[in-house]
Amino acid sequence: MSIRIQRIEARVVEHPLRKSRIVVSPVGVHDRSRFLAVTVHGKNGQRGYGEAATTPLWCGETAETAQWMVENLFAPQLVGHAFEHPREALAIMDKTAHGNPFAKAAVDAAIWDLWAREQGVPATKLFADRPPVASIPTRASVGCYDVKETLRIALEFWNEGIRTLKFKIGVPGFDDAARLRAVREKLGDAPVFTVDGNGAWRTAKEAVAAIKKLLPYRVVLVEQPTHRDRIGQLAEVRRQLDVPVMADECVFTPEHLNEALDCDAFDVLSVYPGKNGGVTNCIEMVRTAQRAGKKCAIGSNLESDLGQGAMAAVAAGLSAFPVDEIPCDFQASLFYGQSAIRKPMALKDGRITVPTGVGFGVEPR
């Protein structure tokens, strides 16, 4: 079924983080999210929705630059045209501008949403390879703080039902081993510990030395310890560790993924529509990773629950995501005081309920 785009709207929205949960990582301080919400209008008043989770300190895009790209470059190329599949619209955006994955992802997700809504079906029906799971466990990010603050945040998440904690590590001046030890001593064996370096170390030697100090606290997954532009260094870390390695910042595009697979650089791939330039790319990259024998998990740029709609659909519908083995990063309700959608995405016992209904099942307030 083809869709014809009548109009594209793009508006800047701001989501302040809860003051008690500001995220500090090797990349910097994330205390508020200034994102772009995109609405694509189709026939008979039907609409599709997407979000660009723009954080310049991490992805280089701002809400304002994304808005300019959408309004001045992408919309003129897409409005008035009919498409048989969302990938055709993404191909036009790719030919129009290099990079800018989050801006493209917002439009691409909105087109997927519209495409499914005009057919009256959930988006998963258009790409899923399994019956969609009903709920997905989430990790929660514990920023780089001193031992006392780390313990406070971790205990809060634990008491809210989160069972997998992702510790940001690698910020100079903080004793990461002491931080993990304090939480382990307080909560015992029950919590699952993962760590995320956000590219903190320039060399594999430095990364391995730092991570080995944390392994006594039963870390089950190490995420992006080395610089995003050094895939070979990530592969070297993987060869020297007995714990699974997750690739995140180093894999934005399908070509990044091919390079990482050539190097056998990871065990688990962190994917999400914003980073990967859209739902279209995300699905294809997941399938590529799965064919190579790799597992996938949804990562996050702290999307609001508007952006999480597409993310949840991808994880729920594709068998490359062993969600009960490797939790995903659905953290909107943990970090934002207010929902961005009309019917907030429920978080119960550490699991988000996957939205149902047509499209991605979410609509902005």
C-alpha positions as CSV (number, residue, x, y, z in Angstrom):
1,M,0.0,0.0,0.0
2,S,1.4,3.4,-1.0
3,I,1.4,6.5,1.1
4,R,1.3,10.1,-0.1
5,I,2.9,12.7,2.2
6,Q,0.7,15.8,2.4
7,R,2.7,17.8,5.0
8,I,5.6,17.5,7.5
9,E,5.6,19.4,10.8
10,A,8.7,19.8,13.0
11,R,8.7,21.4,16.5
12,V,11.3,21.7,19.2
13,V,10.3,20.3,22.6
14,E,12.3,20.2,25.8
15,H,12.3,17.5,28.5
16,P,14.2,18.3,31.7
17,L,15.6,15.3,33.5
18,R,14.7,14.8,37.1
19,K,17.3,16.7,39.2
20,S,18.1,13.6,41.2
21,R,19.0,11.6,38.1
22,I,21.1,13.8,35.9
23,V,23.4,11.5,33.9
24,V,27.2,12.1,34.1
25,S,29.4,10.1,31.8
26,P,32.7,10.4,29.9
27,V,30.8,12.2,27.2
28,G,29.6,15.0,29.5
29,V,26.5,16.0,31.6
30,H,23.0,15.3,30.3
31,D,20.5,17.3,32.4
32,R,17.8,18.1,29.9
33,S,16.8,16.8,26.5
34,R,16.0,19.3,23.7
35,F,14.5,17.1,21.0
36,L,12.5,17.5,17.7
37,A,9.0,16.1,17.4
38,V,8.0,15.4,13.8
39,T,4.5,14.8,12.4
40,V,3.9,13.5,8.9
41,H,0.4,14.1,7.5
42,G,-1.2,11.7,5.1
43,K,-4.6,11.3,3.6
44,N,-7.9,11.7,5.4
45,G,-6.2,13.5,8.3
46,Q,-4.1,10.5,9.2
47,R,-0.8,11.3,11.0
48,G,2.4,9.6,11.9
49,Y,4.8,10.6,14.6
50,G,8.6,10.5,15.2
51,E,11.2,12.0,17.4
52,A,14.8,13.2,16.9
53,A,16.6,12.6,20.3
54,T,19.2,15.2,19.5
55,T,22.1,15.6,22.0
56,P,25.0,17.6,20.5
57,L,27.5,16.4,23.1
58,W,26.9,12.8,21.9
59,C,25.6,12.8,18.3
60,G,26.5,16.3,17.0
61,E,22.9,17.3,16.2
62,T,20.7,19.8,17.9
63,A,17.0,20.2,17.8
64,E,17.4,23.4,15.8
65,T,19.7,21.9,13.2
66,A,17.4,18.9,12.9
67,Q,14.4,21.2,12.5
68,W,16.2,23.1,9.7
69,M,17.2,19.9,7.9
70,V,13.6,18.6,8.0
71,E,11.9,21.8,7.0
72,N,14.4,23.0,4.4
73,L,15.9,19.9,2.9
74,F,13.8,16.8,3.5
75,A,10.2,18.1,3.4
76,P,10.6,19.8,0.0
77,Q,11.8,16.4,-1.4
78,L,9.1,14.3,0.3
79,V,5.9,16.3,0.4
80,G,3.5,15.5,-2.4
81,H,5.2,12.3,-3.3
82,A,3.9,8.7,-3.0
83,F,6.0,5.9,-1.6
84,E,5.4,2.1,-1.6
85,H,7.7,1.6,1.4
86,P,9.3,4.0,3.9
87,R,12.8,2.9,2.7
88,E,12.1,4.9,-0.5
89,A,11.7,8.1,1.5
90,L,14.9,7.4,3.5
91,A,16.8,6.8,0.3
92,I,15.8,10.3,-0.9
93,M,16.9,11.8,2.5
94,D,20.2,10.0,2.2
95,K,20.8,11.4,-1.3
96,T,19.8,14.9,-0.1
97,A,22.2,15.1,2.9
98,H,25.0,13.1,4.4
99,G,24.8,12.1,8.1
100,N,22.2,13.7,10.4
101,P,20.8,10.3,11.5
102,F,18.6,11.6,14.2
103,A,16.8,14.1,11.9
104,K,16.3,11.4,9.3
105,A,15.2,9.0,11.9
106,A,12.4,11.2,13.1
107,V,11.0,11.5,9.6
108,D,11.5,7.9,8.8
109,A,9.8,6.7,12.0
110,A,6.9,9.1,11.4
111,I,6.5,7.7,7.9
112,W,6.5,4.1,9.2
113,D,3.9,5.1,11.8
114,L,1.8,6.7,9.1
115,W,2.2,3.8,6.7
116,A,0.9,1.4,9.4
117,R,-1.9,3.6,10.5
118,E,-3.2,4.1,7.0
119,Q,-3.3,0.3,6.8
120,G,-5.0,0.0,10.2
121,V,-2.3,-2.3,11.6
122,P,0.4,-2.2,14.2
123,A,3.8,-1.4,12.7
124,T,5.1,-4.8,13.9
125,K,2.8,-6.5,11.4
126,L,4.9,-5.0,8.6
127,F,8.3,-6.3,9.7
128,A,8.1,-8.7,12.7
129,D,9.6,-12.2,12.5
130,R,7.9,-13.4,15.7
131,P,4.7,-12.7,17.6
132,P,5.6,-9.4,19.4
133,V,6.4,-9.7,23.0
134,A,4.1,-7.9,25.4
135,S,6.7,-6.4,27.7
136,I,10.4,-5.8,27.8
137,P,12.7,-5.5,30.9
138,T,14.8,-2.3,31.0
139,R,18.2,-1.3,32.3
140,A,18.7,1.9,34.2
141,S,21.7,4.1,33.8
142,V,23.6,5.1,36.9
143,G,25.7,8.2,36.1
144,C,29.4,8.7,37.2
145,Y,29.1,9.9,40.8
146,D,30.9,9.3,44.1
147,V,30.2,6.2,46.0
148,K,27.4,7.7,48.2
149,E,25.5,9.2,45.2
150,T,26.0,6.0,43.1
151,L,24.5,4.0,45.9
152,R,21.5,6.3,46.3
153,I,20.6,6.2,42.6
154,A,21.1,2.5,42.4
155,L,18.9,1.9,45.4
156,E,16.2,4.1,44.0
157,F,16.2,2.1,40.7
158,W,16.2,-1.2,42.6
159,N,13.3,-0.1,44.7
160,E,11.4,0.8,41.6
161,G,11.7,-2.7,40.2
162,I,14.8,-2.3,38.0
163,R,16.9,-5.5,38.1
164,T,19.7,-4.6,35.6
165,L,21.9,-1.6,36.4
166,K,24.1,0.1,33.8
167,F,26.9,1.9,35.5
168,K,28.6,4.7,33.6
169,I,32.3,4.4,34.1
170,G,35.6,6.0,33.1
171,V,35.3,9.6,34.3
172,P,38.6,10.7,35.9
173,G,38.4,11.2,39.7
174,F,35.9,8.5,40.4
175,D,36.7,5.0,41.8
176,D,34.5,2.8,39.7
177,A,35.5,-0.4,41.5
178,A,34.5,1.2,44.9
179,R,31.2,2.4,43.3
180,L,30.2,-1.1,42.1
181,R,31.5,-2.8,45.3
182,A,29.2,-0.5,47.5
183,V,26.1,-1.4,45.5
184,R,27.0,-5.1,45.4
185,E,27.6,-5.2,49.2
186,K,24.2,-3.4,49.8
187,L,22.1,-5.4,47.4
188,G,23.9,-8.7,47.2
189,D,23.9,-11.0,44.2
190,A,20.5,-10.1,42.9
191,P,21.1,-7.1,40.6
192,V,22.6,-7.6,37.2
193,F,25.6,-5.3,36.6
194,T,26.6,-3.9,33.2
195,V,29.0,-1.1,32.6
196,D,29.2,1.6,29.9
197,G,32.4,3.4,29.1
198,N,31.0,5.7,26.3
199,G,34.4,5.5,24.6
200,A,36.4,6.6,27.7
201,W,39.6,4.8,26.9
202,R,41.8,5.5,23.8
203,T,43.5,2.1,23.7
204,A,42.5,-1.5,24.4
205,K,45.3,-1.9,26.9
206,E,43.9,1.0,29.0
207,A,40.3,-0.2,28.7
208,V,41.1,-3.8,29.6
209,A,43.1,-2.8,32.7
210,A,40.2,-0.6,33.9
211,I,37.5,-3.2,33.3
212,K,39.4,-6.1,34.9
213,K,39.2,-4.1,38.2
214,L,35.4,-4.3,37.9
215,L,35.0,-7.9,37.0
216,P,35.1,-9.2,40.6
217,Y,31.7,-7.5,41.1
218,R,30.1,-9.8,38.5
219,V,29.8,-7.5,35.5
220,V,28.0,-9.4,32.8
221,L,28.3,-6.9,29.9
222,V,30.8,-4.2,28.9
223,E,29.5,-1.5,26.6
224,Q,31.7,0.6,24.3
225,P,34.8,1.0,26.4
226,T,37.0,2.4,23.6
227,H,36.7,5.4,21.3
228,R,33.9,5.3,18.7
229,D,36.3,5.8,15.8
230,R,38.5,2.9,16.8
231,I,36.6,-0.3,16.0
232,G,39.8,-2.3,15.9
233,Q,40.5,-1.3,19.5
234,L,37.0,-2.6,20.6
235,A,37.8,-5.9,18.8
236,E,41.1,-6.1,20.8
237,V,39.2,-5.6,24.1
238,R,36.8,-8.3,23.2
239,R,39.7,-10.7,22.5
240,Q,41.2,-10.0,26.0
241,L,38.0,-10.2,28.1
242,D,35.8,-13.2,29.1
243,V,32.8,-11.0,29.4
244,P,30.5,-10.1,26.4
245,V,31.2,-6.7,24.7
246,M,28.5,-4.4,23.4
247,A,29.1,-2.0,20.5
248,D,27.3,1.3,20.6
249,E,28.8,4.6,19.5
250,C,31.1,2.9,17.0
251,V,28.2,1.5,14.9
252,F,25.9,4.2,13.5
253,T,25.5,3.0,9.9
254,P,25.3,-0.2,8.0
255,E,28.9,0.2,6.8
256,H,30.0,0.7,10.4
257,L,28.3,-2.6,11.2
258,N,30.0,-4.4,8.4
259,E,33.4,-3.1,9.5
260,A,32.7,-4.2,13.1
261,L,31.6,-7.6,11.9
262,D,34.7,-7.9,9.7
263,C,36.8,-7.3,12.9
264,D,34.5,-9.5,15.1
265,A,34.5,-6.6,17.5
266,F,31.4,-7.3,19.6
267,D,29.0,-9.9,21.0
268,V,25.9,-7.7,21.4
269,L,24.9,-4.8,19.1
270,S,23.2,-1.7,20.6
271,V,20.7,-0.4,18.0
272,Y,18.0,2.2,18.0
273,P,16.3,4.2,15.2
274,G,17.8,7.5,16.1
275,K,21.4,6.5,16.0
276,N,20.9,4.3,13.0
277,G,19.2,6.9,10.9
278,G,15.7,5.4,11.0
279,V,13.5,2.4,11.7
280,T,14.4,1.2,8.1
281,N,18.1,1.0,8.8
282,C,17.6,-0.3,12.3
283,I,15.6,-3.3,11.1
284,E,18.1,-4.1,8.3
285,M,21.1,-3.8,10.6
286,V,19.5,-6.1,13.2
287,R,18.9,-8.7,10.5
288,T,22.6,-8.3,9.3
289,A,23.8,-8.8,12.9
290,Q,21.6,-11.8,13.5
291,R,22.8,-13.5,10.3
292,A,26.3,-13.1,11.7
293,G,25.3,-14.8,14.9
294,K,25.2,-11.6,17.0
295,K,22.5,-10.6,19.6
296,C,20.9,-7.2,19.7
297,A,19.6,-4.8,22.4
298,I,17.9,-1.4,22.2
299,G,20.2,1.4,23.3
300,S,19.1,4.9,24.1
301,N,19.8,8.6,23.8
302,L,17.3,9.1,26.6
303,E,14.4,9.3,24.1
304,S,11.1,10.4,25.5
305,D,8.3,7.8,25.4
306,L,7.2,9.3,22.1
307,G,10.5,8.1,20.6
308,Q,10.3,4.8,22.6
309,G,7.2,3.7,20.6
310,A,9.3,2.8,17.5
311,M,12.1,1.4,19.7
312,A,9.7,-0.9,21.5
313,A,8.1,-2.1,18.3
314,V,11.5,-3.1,16.9
315,A,12.6,-5.0,20.0
316,A,9.3,-6.6,20.5
317,G,8.9,-7.8,16.9
318,L,12.4,-9.1,16.0
319,S,13.8,-12.4,17.3
320,A,17.4,-10.9,17.3
321,F,16.4,-9.3,20.6
322,P,16.5,-11.9,23.5
323,V,14.9,-9.3,25.7
324,D,14.7,-11.5,28.8
325,E,18.4,-12.3,28.5
326,I,19.6,-8.8,27.6
327,P,17.4,-6.0,28.8
328,C,17.0,-2.9,26.7
329,D,17.2,0.8,27.5
330,F,13.7,2.1,27.9
331,Q,14.3,4.8,30.5
332,A,11.9,7.6,29.8
333,S,9.7,7.2,32.8
334,L,12.8,6.8,35.1
335,F,14.4,10.1,34.0
336,Y,11.6,12.4,33.0
337,G,9.0,13.8,35.3
338,Q,6.3,14.1,32.6
339,S,5.3,11.8,29.8
340,A,5.4,13.1,26.2
341,I,2.5,10.9,25.0
342,R,-1.2,10.8,25.7
343,K,-1.2,7.3,27.2
344,P,2.1,7.0,29.1
345,M,4.1,3.8,28.5
346,A,3.7,1.7,31.7
347,L,6.7,0.6,33.6
348,K,5.9,-2.2,36.1
349,D,8.3,-4.6,37.9
350,G,11.2,-3.3,35.8
351,R,9.4,-4.0,32.4
352,I,7.9,-1.6,30.0
353,T,4.6,-2.6,28.4
354,V,4.9,-2.5,24.6
355,P,2.3,-0.2,23.2
356,T,-0.5,-1.8,21.2
357,G,-2.8,-0.4,18.5
358,V,-2.1,0.9,15.0
359,G,1.3,2.3,14.0
360,F,3.7,2.4,16.9
361,G,0.8,2.9,19.3
362,V,1.9,6.3,20.7
363,E,0.7,9.9,20.1
364,P,2.1,13.1,21.5
365,R,0.3,15.0,24.2
